Structures are given as C-alpha cells and as structure tokens.
Amino acid sequence: MTAWIVVAVIVVLLLAFVLLYNSLVRRRAQVDNAWSQIDVQLRRRLDLIPNLVETVKGYAQFERSTLDAVITARQSALTAAPSPQAQASADNMVSGALRQLFALSEAYPDLKANQNFLALQEQLAETESRVAYARQFYNDEVLRLNTAIQHFPTLIVARLFGFTEREYFEAGPEAQAPPKVSFS
Amino acid sequence: MHDLISANKRRTALLVVGFIVFLLLVGWAAGLYIGSPVWGTAVALVFSGLVSFGSYWKSDAIALRVSRAVPADPATYQRLHNLVEGLCIASGLPKPAIYVIEDEAPNAFATGRNPRHAAIAVTSGLLDQMNRVELEGVLAHELSHIRNYDILISTMAVTLVGAIALLSDLAIRLMWWNGGRVRRSGDRSDSGNPLAIVGFILLILAPVIAAILQAAVGRRRETLADVSACQMTRYPPGLISALEKLKADTTVTHAASTATAHMWIEQPLSGVGDAGRLSRLHSLFNTHPPLEERIALLREI
C-alpha cells in the first residue's frame, strides 16, 4: 500500500517539475523574442537614415558636422556588440544625432517644406514610438522571467537547469539630457 | 496597477463562481418541480451552452455585421493603423482586423473569440473628436478586452443566464401543468414542504438575479480593461482625457442596440444614467461602471 503512495508522490513531483521547467522555457523564449522585436524596429530606423541624409544634403549650407554625426552614429549602431548595454548606448547616439538634425532643420524653412523631408520625419517619429513600445515589452517580459525565477517552487527548477536572470533595458544618461543646439 | 489588475481578476473569478452556485441553486429549485435536478440542470446548461458558443465562435463576424462596420483602409486611416500596431508591439498581441463605423457618436468596441481572431471597430465620431493620445487610450482599452479574453467570459456569463432562464421557465410551466403540486420521487401528497416556497420564489426571481450577475461581471471586466489599457500605454492621462470627452458627449450611438450594448467602451443607449427614483435599481443592470467612477479610479494610478 505504501509503495503505491510513494509512486504517486513521485509521479506528481515529476509532473510539477516538467510543468515548471516548461513555463521557464516559455518565459525565456518570450524574452528573446521581445529583444529581437526591438532590433527589428531599430533596424527600420537605421534604414530610414540614408534617405534622410540624401534629402538634407541638397541644402548645401546645412551643418556638415551634424550630418557627419548622424552618419557616424548609424555606422557604429550597425557594428555594435550584441549585448543590451552596447546596443543601448549606440542607439542613444543615433537618437541624439537625429534630434540635433531635426532641431537644426528649424532654421531651414525650405527644407521643412520639402515633402520628402516631412514624410521621413513622420516615419522616423513613428519608428521612435515603436522602438519605445518594443523596449517596454522587452522589459515587461524580463520582469516576468525574473519574477518566475525568483518565486519559490520555480526557483529550484531554475537553479537546477541554469536559468539566469536577464538585465533590463535602461535608457542611458545621454537620453535624459536635452539636445544641445546652436544656431551660429 | 498590477494589484488592481489581480484584484479585478480575482473578483471576476468570485463572480463567476457565485454565478455557477446560483445556477446550481436554481437547478435544485427546478428539480423540486420537474423531478430531477441533475438532469434538468445538465440539459439546460448544454442547450444554453450550444447556443452561446455558436455565437461566441462567430462573435467577430456577427458583431461587425450587426453594427455595419467596414474594414478600415490602411492608406486612409494611417494614424489608426499605426497606433494599433504600436500597441500590439507593446502588448505582444497579433494585430487584429480594424473596422470603421459611420456614426457621429464617439465609441468603439472589440470582439473575437481569441487574440488570433479578433477585430476592433471605431466610429467615425471617435476618430474626429479624439486626439492622438486619447485615441491610443481607447484603442488600448479595446485591445485589453481582447488580451483578457473578455469575450469568452461574457459568453460564459450569457450561457449561465440562458441556462438559468431555461430552467426557471421550464419549472414554472411544469408546476402550472401539474396543478401546483410538488412532484418528487416517492411522492407524498402533502404540499406542506416549506422549501418549495423558497424554491418557487427563487425560480421567479432567477432571470432577474442572473441578469444582475451578468451585468456585475461586465462592469468588473470594463474596469479591468481600463487598468490594463494604462499598463499597455504607461500613460493614464490619455485614457482619462478620452473618458472625460465621452462623458461630455451625449450623442446616442445609432449603430448599437440592446444586444450589443455591453461591448462598447461607453454605454451607447440613451436613458441610462438618469437620476430618477429607481436609478439605484437601474444601476444594478448597467453594462458599464459610471464614467465618473472610471475616471476617479484611473486618476489614482
């Protein structure tokens, strides 16, 4: 009789283990998926930049340094290391350079009236919004994974199979500073 | 915000359990009259379930056809599509089909049996009157309905209401037919069973109580959708401002009807919210919580 009880208990424990392990795998897959979603949106933003640079170049007096900053930032973003922190700082540089460019475009009314420029500006604004949402989603998924890893029964399974907590995406200090513009 | 969400989900679960208990009570009461409580309840539940789940399966097509919604062209309604796509990225949901309804009253609804087969419809009035963040708040509310499987829950509620109505109706008819005697196995002809009176009153009141319970579940899900929307956008002022605009607007949504009233973001029918002597009784049947209450809750987030 007691043999049956022991067998039943073992079966239940095994089942619990399997369920918990699967849930951790699912959470981790969600985090990876969320991370690549950010990448998709960032790539889209980087793809819009060459068009923007071409449109702006036609207005010859436009600050050469600002344009160069955008091009350099784009290059470094394309070649950045895959860790979240490296990506974050590269993308912050791109955001900063773009903000400079758009702030300076205020001084060029012809450029502002250019249809191409306006359409690109709208698309870039839209992409920034989507990047923000994608990062929000990534952070939400990381929260769920980290919480699951820290909760009691799942904790055991996580330690046994080496599930580690992931780091959040955080906007660096560069993102919090206002853009420096000089109309000289 | 997370606490509000879990509290709402818990309250929904409690309401649904209460609903099922109520159904069992009605089943017992009906059983006093039709001779077999278990069979009666089972048959009523199955029949009502078949009818409700038929409509749940096709809920998106039915709701859209009834409201005369047309698909929203991505080129014309660019902002609408962009906002929905952004919110889908934020919540990880697949993008639902988007429809527009020609109606100057601002309103919107969501439908569909699960996130993969979902649709959102907005009125042209909503698109005209709301600015970008307000529209985003409303769309987030509708997407939250889809994410929280509210269509499934309200279908469950409707199934229970249907089963209760069937049971009580059947029992009362049979009782009438039997000349008012209580029929049980091993029948004793004395009708001095006090429980029969309780059962009888329960049967008469059953449909009304069921409707009140269904409305309570609906109101709870509306509040949950409001809070989930704020979690999606991380910007409560957007939805608050939209709700305030809805409060100020008194146009009746013509594309709505009593059957679809519960799906919209704001009560589409006129005559609701009147302050008469029976207003507290009326408020038990409201499909949505009052706008002031919703706005006050969101301000505290």
Boltz contact constraints between the chains, C-beta under 6 A:
constraints:
  - contact:
      token1: [A, 126]
      token2: [B, 82]
      max_distance: 6.0
  - contact:
      token1: [A, 129]
      token2: [B, 86]
      max_distance: 6.0
  - contact:
      token1: [A, 130]
      token2: [B, 86]
      max_distance: 6.0
  - contact:
      token1: [A, 130]
      token2: [B, 89]
      max_distance: 6.0
  - contact:
      token1: [A, 133]
      token2: [B, 86]
      max_distance: 6.0
  - contact:
      token1: [A, 133]
      token2: [B, 89]
      max_distance: 6.0
  - contact:
      token1: [A, 133]
      token2: [B, 90]
      max_distance: 6.0
  - contact:
      token1: [A, 134]
      token2: [B, 89]
      max_distance: 6.0
  - contact:
      token1: [A, 136]
      token2: [B, 90]
      max_distance: 6.0
  - contact:
      token1: [A, 137]
      token2: [B, 90]
      max_distance: 6.0
  - contact:
      token1: [A, 137]
      token2: [B, 92]
      max_distance: 6.0
